[in-house]
């Protein structure tokens, strides 16, 4: 009976250790998965769409951009592990309508994020069609439809565009449903293709996404920094924020910390399995110790019995 108990404890211990190993292997894979951009060295600041902040955005960009250790700043509608989700229709002649993610970004967004450009170029002030800010005014939106605009897409969009290589997507004009004019798609020409940025967890599929530039409704400022003391950089950026908009809370975090929040449940599960595995090993060791003691005692009794019988 004692042997069966010990065997059972050992089997449970081995099972829990194996589960723990699997969980931690998955965590390593999750944390090492390519995010599609250089996640380290990024601070993301919220509250950019607040009414008190809007008039001071240019001043904030200049003040924070001049902070020691800061390399670049850019505005964006999306950042790491943010709740923002936006999609729209994608239409093309001769192809069925598709759905595509759509996000506004400021100039310099791709460079600040360290996203990998696969073909073409990113959006720039040097090209008039890169600015789609006219879309926010009902009076100028029809002119934007007539004029057209430029976008950058992710590599996951290629199948929806009917092309197989990033270079083949360049120059392709599609219709995207962002126009304020009813039932009219905004003509948009693809000028660049980037790798898929993973702003959410690895369990969520990567979305085919289009990016365009507009000045309004950019809720985050992303800051690229290079300094051996990230906490000091964060403090300096916070001080710069307070100098410009002292009445608005400074809410910021490192992109790496925002990513880690996505996997807190997985880390807790791994810790739990590790705890149970350790407990099972301890119980198994106690069982083995007890079995060894029982066996030794039984052997001693048998030897004593044999000695007694021999003396008789």
N, C-alpha and C positions, 0 to 999 in steps of 0.2 A: 504493500500500500504506500509506504514512504517513497519507494522508488518511482511509483506512478505519479505521485504528487510532484516530486522533483522534476520528472520528465515534462510534466505539464507546465510547471513554472519556467523551465528552460525554453520550452516551445513558445510560450507567451513572451518571454524576454526577447527571443530572437525575432519574433514577429514585430514587436514594438520598435526594436532597434532598426529593423528593415524599413518600417514606416517612417521613422525619424529620418533615416538616410534619404528616402525618396523625397520627403517634404523639403529637406535642406538642399537637395540637388535641384529641385524645382525652384527654390528661392534663388539659388545661385544663377540659374538660367534666366530667371525673371529680371534680376537686378543687373545682369550683364548683357541683356538683349539690347541691340543697337537702337537708341531712341531716334535716330535720324537727324540728330543735331547734337552740338556739344553742350550737354546739360550742365556739366560742371562749370563754375564761374559765371552763373547767371543768377541775378536777383530779379524777382518779379514784384512789381508794386501795383496794388489795387487802388480803387477810388478815383480813377482818372476821369470818370464820367460825371462826378458830382458837380453840382452847379457852382460851388465855390472854387473848384479846381479849373473848370473849363477856360476861364479868361487867362489863367496863368500857365497853361500847358507849355507854351514856348519858353517862358521863363524857367519852368521846371526842367525842361530838356537842357537848357543852357547851364543852369546851376548844377544839376546832377551830372551832366556830361563833363563838367570841370572838376569834379571831385577826384582827389588823388586815388589812383588805382582803377578808375573807371575808364574803359576803352571806347565803348559805344553805348548809345541808348536808342530805343525805338518804341513806338506805340503799337498796340495790337488788340484785336478783339478776343484773342485766345492766348492762353499760356499753359504751363504744365499743371495738369490736374485742376482745371477750372470748370465750372458748371456749364459754360457756354457751349451750346450745340446749335448749329445752323446748317440747313440744307435747302436746296432749291432744285428746279428742273434744269435739265441740260438737253437742248434740242439741236439736231443736226439734219441737214437734208439727206433723205434716203435711209435714215436710221431711226429706230424707235426712241421715244423719249426716255431719258435716264434721270436718276437722282444723283446729285453731287453735293458734297459739303462745300460751303461757301463762307469765307471769313475775310474781314477787312484787316488790313495791316498798314502800318506807317512805313515811310521810306526807311530803308536800312534794316528792316525786320529780319530778312533772311541772313544778312551778314552778322547782325547782332546775335541771333540764335545759333549761328554756326551751322546752318543747314547746307547740305551738299547739293550743289548745282550740277545736274546731269546733262543739260543741254540748254542753249540759249543764254538768257540773261535774267536778272531780277528787275524789279520795278524801281524806277529812278525819276528824279525831278528833271532829268535831261530829256525826257520823252513826254510830250504833252498828252498823248493818249494813255499814258500810265496813270493819270489822275482822273479818277471817276467820281470826284466829290460832287459833281453836278447832279448825281443821282438823288441827293438829299433835298433838292429843291424841285417842287412840282413844275415850276416855270421853266427850269433848265433841263429837266429830265428828258423831254422829247428831243432836245438838241443833242443830248448824249446818245440817244438811240440812232440819230442820223449820223453822228460823228463816229461812234464806235469807241471801244476801250480795249485795254490790254490786260491780260491776266497771266498768272503763273499757276501751273497745276502740279500735283504730285504724281509720282510714277504709277500709283494705283489707278489713276484716271485713264491710262492708256487703253485698256480693253474697252472702256466705254466710248473712247474716241475712235475706235476701230483701227488703231495703229499698234505696231509692235515695238517700236523703239522711241526713246525720248526725242531724238532728232526729227523723226517723222511727224511729231505733234506740232512742231514749230510752224507758225504761220497759219495754222488751222483756225478758222472762224466758226464759233458756235454761238448758240443762243442760251443765255442764262436768265432765270426768272427773278431778276432783282429790280426790274423797272417799276416805277410807280404808275406807269400807264397801263391800264387794265388790258390783259390778254396779249401783251406785247413782250417778247423776250429781248433782252439787251444783247446786241451783237458784241462779241468779245473775241479778241484774237490772242492766241497763246504765244507768248514770247519767251517762256522759260519752263523748264521741268525740273523739279527738285525731288529728293528722296522723301519718303513718307515720314513725317514727324510723328512720334508716338507721344501724344500729350495725355493719353489715358493708359489704363493697365493693359498688360499683354493678353489678357483674356478677351479684350474687345478687339474686333477686327479693325484693321486699318481702313480708313475711309478714303475713297477717291475725293480729292479736295481741290478747290480753286481758290486762289487768293487774289484780291484786288485792293487798290489803294483808294481810300477816302479819308477825309480828315476827321469826320465826326464819329461818335459812338465807338471809340477805341478805349476799352475799359482798363487796359493794363499798360504799364511801362515796363519793358524788359531792359535790364542793364547788364552789359557784359563787363566783367572786371578781371583784373589780373593782379593779385596781391597775396602774399603769404599769410596775411591775417584777415580772413573774410569777415570776422566779427567787427573788426575795426572799420572795414569798408562799409558795412551795413550801418554802423553808427554815424559815419561821416555822411552817408546818403540821407539818413534820417534827419541829421542836423540841417542839411541843405533843403530838405522838404519843409522843415519847420520855418526856415527863413522866408520861404516863398508863400506857403499856405499854412500859417500857424494854427488856424482854426479847424483844420481837417486832420483826422488821425492818420498817422503814417502806418500803413498796413502793408508789410512786405515779408517775403520769405525767400530762401534759397530754392532754386528749382529742384535740387537734389532732395531737399526736405519735403517738397511738395510731391515728388515721385515716391519717396519712402512711405508717405501717408496712404498711398494706394495699396500697399502690401502689408499694412499693420495686422490685418486679420490672418494673413498667411504666416507672418512671423510669430503671432500668438499661438497659432496651431502647431508650428514647429516646436516652440518652447514647451507646449503642453505634452506633445509626444515625447520630447526628450525627458521631461520630468517623469512621465509614466514608465518610459523605458528604464530610467535609472532606478526607479522604485522596483520594477520587476526584476532587475538584475540583483538588487539587494535582497529581495525576497528569495530569488533563486539561490543566491549564495548562502543565505541562512538555511534554506532547505538542504543544500548539499552538505553544509556543516552538520546539520542534524542527522542526515543520512549516514555521514561518515562516523559520527559519534555512536549512532545506533548500531551500525555494522561492527564497529570496534568493540562495543559492549557485548554484542551478541557473540562475537568471536572469543572474547575473554571468558564468557560463561561456558561456551562449548569446550574451551581448553581446560577450564576448571573441572568440568564434568568428566572429561577424559582422564585427568589426573586422579580424580577421586576413584574412578572405576579401576584404574591400574593399581592403586594401592589396596583395593579390596581383593 
